[in-house]
């Protein structure tokens, strides 16, 4: 489990997912992955989705997952997560020292078969077996709800679509969820609707939201999440990312540096140094050659000075 820290906790926990989301689609050497994490640690990031323990023939860019876990320096307050697709992957994540493991559950049936080779129903049966395994070990098991808002090509989904799946997950004892807008379908009203429905089943501190900014609405989702009490948000440095099963798709997450600037200007602490984050984003895109997006690394941050922002009035 992560070491305890005496550093004040930020208002929002930003989990950096670029080490998994980007490198699953843009293979690089293990040294590059660990250098990225080191730079992000220097910037104050303390929560990562570090890699995936999945079949290397399907995702060859993450075949070095165990080595990456072994090389990352442990610092106080650090939490390291991994994606897993089955019991074998969960056992490998536990052996590697992961603090959390996230099951790759797709709400979209077609993508479920393309991604991990089984139906959503079969995935739920596998997750039930994995929940029993994780309960006997010092490992937090949560689950993705990939395409929770719809996609990759089908219609949008709403609260009514979530209900049967939510009940099934609670039946098998999995009450920590990552709602993923995997192709950027949701504007703030849709974000609010589905998150509100999820919060009827699980507490806010068991919910993470991950927005893939494929349609330019990603940043707009952040403030509604805060208003709803969600404090765990997944972002990707330089808006980078993609998926081997969706070649050519806009698969990047909400841009970490843009998200940090927005939150800090809104009076919400993240514990992350924006200047160092920008240096790392530019290193990732310019020196490593990873495709990226985002605004603040091109235009520069809003100049410091003037009256500080009043913190937003949250409902904690």
matplotlib code that plots the C-alpha trace (Angstrom):
import matplotlib.pyplot as plt

x = [0.0, 1.1, 3.3, 1.7, 2.6, 2.5, 2.1, -1.4, -3.8, -4.9, -8.6, -8.5, -6.5, -5.2, -4.3, -1.8, -2.7, -0.2, 2.2, -0.5, -2.8, 0.0, 2.5, 0.0, -0.4, 3.0, 5.7, 8.9, 11.8, 11.3, 13.9, 11.6, 8.6, 10.5, 12.0, 8.5, 7.3, 10.4, 9.7, 6.1, 7.0, 9.3, 6.2, 4.2, 2.1, 1.5, -1.1, -0.5, -2.0, 1.4, 0.7, -1.4, -1.0, -2.6, -1.6, 1.6, 0.5, -2.5, -0.7, 3.0, 3.8, 3.1, 4.9, 7.4, 4.8, 6.5, 9.8, 8.3, 6.7, 10.1, 12.0, 9.6, 11.0, 8.7, 8.0, 5.6, 2.0, 2.5, -0.2, 0.5, -2.3, -2.6, -5.2, -6.0, -8.2, -8.4, -7.2, -3.7, -3.3, -4.5, -2.0, 0.8, -0.2, -0.2, 3.2, 4.6, 3.5, 0.5, -1.6, -4.8, -5.9, -8.6, -10.6, -11.2, -15.0, -16.5, -20.1, -20.0, -20.4, -18.4, -15.5, -15.5, -14.8, -12.3, -10.4, -10.2, -11.9, -15.0, -18.5, -19.5, -21.4, -18.4, -16.3, -18.6, -18.2, -14.4, -14.6, -16.6, -13.8, -11.2, -13.0, -12.6, -8.9, -8.3, -10.2, -7.5, -4.7, -3.6, -4.8, -7.7, -9.7, -11.9, -13.4, -13.6, -16.9, -15.4, -17.8, -20.0, -21.5, -21.7, -19.6, -17.3, -19.7, -23.1, -25.5, -25.0, -25.9, -27.6, -28.5, -31.1, -28.4, -26.2, -28.7, -28.6, -24.8, -24.5, -26.7, -24.6, -21.4, -22.7, -23.9, -20.4, -18.9, -17.1, -18.1, -15.1, -15.7, -14.0, -16.5, -14.8, -16.1, -13.9, -14.7, -15.7, -19.5, -20.5, -21.1, -21.7, -25.4, -24.6, -21.7, -24.0, -26.7, -24.6, -22.4, -25.5, -26.9, -23.6, -23.5, -26.9, -25.0, -21.5, -20.0, -18.2, -14.8, -15.3, -15.8, -13.2, -14.1, -11.9, -12.7, -11.1, -11.2, -12.1, -14.6, -13.2, -15.6, -13.1, -12.2, -15.9, -16.6, -14.2, -16.2, -19.5, -17.6, -16.4, -19.9, -21.0, -18.3, -16.1, -12.4, -10.7, -10.0, -7.9, -5.9, -3.2, -0.1, -0.3, -3.7, -1.8, -3.1, -4.8, -5.7, -4.5, -8.1, -9.2, -6.5, -6.8, -9.3, -8.9, -8.0, -6.2, -7.3, -8.1, -4.8, -3.2, -1.5, -4.7, -6.7, -4.3, -4.3, -8.1, -8.5, -5.8, -7.4, -10.7, -9.2, -8.9, -5.5, -3.9, -0.5, 1.1, 3.7, 2.4, 5.7, 7.4, 4.4, 4.7, 8.4, 7.5, 4.7, 7.0, 9.7, 7.1, 5.9, 9.1, 11.9, 10.1, 7.9, 4.6, 1.6, 0.0, -2.7, -3.5, -3.4, -1.3, 2.0, 1.6, 0.3, 1.9, 0.1, -2.0, 0.5, 0.7, -0.4, -3.5, -6.1, -6.2, -9.3, -11.8, -12.1, -15.2, -18.0, -17.9, -20.3, -17.8]
y = [0.0, 3.6, 5.1, 7.6, 11.3, 14.4, 16.7, 18.4, 16.6, 18.4, 19.2, 16.9, 13.8, 13.9, 10.4, 10.5, 7.8, 8.7, 5.9, 3.4, 5.2, 6.7, 3.9, 1.2, 3.0, 4.6, 2.0, 3.4, 1.9, 1.1, 3.8, 6.5, 5.3, 5.5, 8.9, 10.2, 9.0, 10.5, 13.9, 13.7, 12.8, 15.9, 17.9, 16.6, 13.9, 11.1, 8.9, 6.9, 4.3, 2.9, 0.1, -2.9, -6.5, -7.8, -10.1, -8.8, -10.0, -7.7, -4.7, -5.2, -1.6, -2.6, -6.0, -4.5, -3.7, -5.6, -4.0, -0.5, -1.2, -2.4, 0.7, 3.4, 5.1, 4.8, 8.2, 9.1, 9.3, 7.4, 5.2, 3.0, 1.4, -1.0, -2.3, -6.0, -8.1, -11.4, -13.3, -13.9, -10.2, -9.4, -11.9, -10.3, -6.8, -8.0, -9.6, -6.4, -4.3, -2.5, -0.7, -0.8, -2.9, -1.8, -4.4, -3.5, -3.9, -2.5, -1.4, -1.7, -5.4, -5.1, -3.4, -5.9, -8.7, -6.7, -5.5, -8.6, -11.3, -12.0, -10.7, -8.2, -11.0, -13.2, -10.3, -9.8, -13.5, -13.2, -10.0, -11.9, -14.5, -11.7, -9.9, -12.9, -13.1, -9.5, -9.6, -12.1, -9.7, -6.2, -4.9, -2.6, -3.9, -1.5, -1.7, 0.5, 1.1, 1.8, 3.7, 4.6, 7.5, 5.6, 4.7, 3.8, 4.2, 3.6, 6.0, 7.9, 6.2, 7.6, 6.8, 4.1, 2.2, 2.2, 0.8, -3.0, -3.0, -1.0, -3.5, -6.4, -4.9, -4.3, -7.9, -9.2, -6.8, -4.3, -0.8, 1.3, 2.4, 4.4, 5.9, 6.4, 8.7, 6.8, 8.7, 12.1, 11.9, 13.9, 17.6, 18.8, 17.8, 14.3, 14.2, 15.3, 12.9, 9.7, 10.6, 11.5, 8.0, 6.3, 8.2, 6.7, 3.4, 4.2, 7.0, 9.8, 8.7, 5.4, 7.0, 8.1, 9.8, 9.6, 11.7, 11.1, 14.5, 13.3, 16.0, 19.0, 18.8, 17.3, 20.4, 21.4, 18.2, 19.1, 21.7, 19.7, 16.8, 19.0, 20.2, 16.6, 15.8, 13.7, 14.3, 11.6, 12.6, 10.8, 12.9, 12.3, 14.5, 16.6, 15.0, 12.0, 8.5, 5.9, 2.3, -0.5, -1.7, 1.7, 2.7, 6.4, 7.3, 10.4, 8.4, 11.0, 11.8, 15.3, 17.2, 17.1, 20.5, 22.2, 20.5, 21.6, 25.2, 25.3, 23.8, 26.0, 29.1, 28.0, 27.8, 24.0, 22.6, 19.7, 19.6, 19.7, 22.3, 23.6, 24.8, 21.4, 19.7, 21.9, 21.1, 17.4, 17.7, 19.4, 16.7, 14.0, 15.5, 17.1, 14.9, 11.6, 12.3, 11.3, 13.0, 15.4, 18.1, 20.8, 24.5, 25.8, 24.3, 26.2, 29.6, 29.6, 29.7, 32.6, 35.0, 34.9, 38.0, 39.8, 38.7, 35.0, 33.1, 32.5, 28.7, 27.1, 26.4, 22.6, 20.2, 17.8]
z = [0.0, -0.5, 2.2, 4.5, 3.9, 6.1, 3.1, 3.1, 0.8, -2.4, -3.0, -6.1, -6.8, -10.4, -11.5, -14.4, -17.0, -19.8, -18.8, -19.7, -22.2, -24.3, -24.4, -25.1, -28.5, -28.9, -27.9, -26.3, -24.3, -20.7, -19.8, -21.4, -19.3, -16.1, -17.0, -17.6, -14.2, -12.5, -14.1, -13.1, -9.5, -9.5, -10.6, -7.6, -9.2, -6.7, -8.4, -11.6, -13.8, -14.6, -17.1, -18.0, -17.2, -20.4, -23.2, -24.8, -28.2, -28.0, -26.4, -27.1, -26.0, -22.3, -22.3, -19.8, -17.1, -14.3, -15.1, -15.1, -11.6, -10.3, -11.5, -10.3, -7.1, -4.1, -2.5, 0.3, -0.8, -4.0, -5.4, -8.4, -10.4, -13.3, -15.7, -15.8, -18.0, -16.1, -13.0, -14.4, -14.9, -11.4, -9.9, -11.9, -10.7, -7.1, -7.6, -9.1, -6.1, -7.6, -5.0, -7.2, -10.1, -12.5, -14.5, -18.1, -18.3, -21.5, -21.5, -25.3, -26.3, -29.6, -27.9, -25.1, -27.6, -29.5, -26.4, -24.2, -26.3, -24.2, -23.8, -21.1, -19.3, -19.4, -18.1, -15.2, -14.3, -14.4, -12.3, -9.6, -9.3, -9.2, -6.4, -4.2, -5.1, -4.3, -1.0, 0.3, -0.6, 0.1, -3.2, -4.1, -7.1, -9.0, -12.4, -15.5, -17.2, -20.6, -23.0, -20.0, -21.9, -25.2, -28.2, -29.8, -32.8, -31.2, -29.6, -26.4, -23.1, -20.0, -16.5, -17.3, -19.2, -16.1, -13.7, -14.5, -14.6, -11.4, -9.6, -10.9, -9.9, -6.3, -6.2, -6.9, -4.3, -6.6, -5.5, -6.8, -10.3, -13.1, -15.4, -18.7, -21.5, -23.9, -27.0, -25.6, -26.0, -22.9, -22.4, -18.8, -18.7, -19.6, -17.2, -14.4, -15.3, -15.3, -12.4, -10.3, -11.2, -10.2, -6.9, -6.0, -5.8, -4.5, -2.4, -4.1, -2.8, -4.6, -8.0, -10.5, -13.8, -16.9, -19.9, -23.3, -25.0, -28.5, -29.2, -27.3, -24.3, -21.8, -19.7, -19.5, -17.5, -14.6, -12.7, -12.8, -11.3, -8.4, -7.8, -7.5, -5.0, -7.2, -6.2, -8.3, -11.9, -14.6, -17.0, -19.6, -20.0, -23.2, -23.9, -25.3, -25.7, -28.0, -28.2, -30.5, -31.0, -32.2, -34.8, -35.9, -33.1, -31.0, -27.9, -25.7, -22.2, -20.8, -21.0, -17.5, -17.7, -19.0, -16.2, -13.5, -14.7, -14.8, -11.3, -9.7, -11.2, -9.8, -6.3, -6.3, -5.2, -7.0, -5.4, -8.8, -10.0, -13.4, -14.6, -14.1, -15.6, -18.7, -19.1, -18.9, -21.4, -23.9, -23.3, -24.0, -27.2, -28.6, -27.5, -27.3, -30.3, -28.7, -30.3, -28.0, -27.7, -25.2, -25.0, -22.1, -23.2, -26.5, -25.2, -21.8, -18.4, -17.2, -15.6, -11.9, -9.8, -9.0, -6.5, -5.8, -6.8, -4.1, -3.6, -5.1, -2.7, -2.7, -1.1, 0.5]

ax = plt.figure().add_subplot(projection="3d")
ax.plot(x, y, z, "-o")
ax.set_aspect("equal")
plt.show()
